[in-house]
Amino acid sequence: IVEGDATDPWVIERVLRNVDHLVYAAGNLFPGATILETGSAAGELPPLLAVLDGLRRHPGATLTFISSGGAVYGIPEPLPVADAHPTNPIN
């Protein structure tokens, strides 16, 4: 486990050293919030771009990008969202 700022190139290099596969699962709890909150998108893009840039320097490493898992539930009721929650996608 490596703790650090994902926009810091030193942290990215440390994480990717001797790694052949990376799972990227960072992001907003509610995918639609990124569209509504400019600050949310601005906060999520720099870490992702830094990780992608780091991966370019490690051509043997592959990436699994986990995204929008919560989008299938729409506006969830109640919280926390259970796996059996009815789906009502909003995008």
HUPESUL-V557369 format. One record per pair of residues at least 6 apart in sequence whose C-alpha atoms are under 6 Angstrom apart, sorted by the first residue. I is the first residue (numbers start at 0). J is the second residue. If there is no record, write none. Layout:
i = [I & I]
j = [J & J]
This chain:
i = [5 & 6 & 6 & 19 & 20 & 20 & 20 & 21 & 22 & 22 & 23 & 24 & 30 & 30 & 33 & 33 & 70 & 71 & 71 & 72 & 72 & 72 & 73 & 73 & 73]
j = [46 & 46 & 49 & 60 & 60 & 61 & 62 & 62 & 62 & 63 & 64 & 65 & 67 & 70 & 39 & 40 & 88 & 86 & 88 & 86 & 87 & 88 & 87 & 88 & 89]
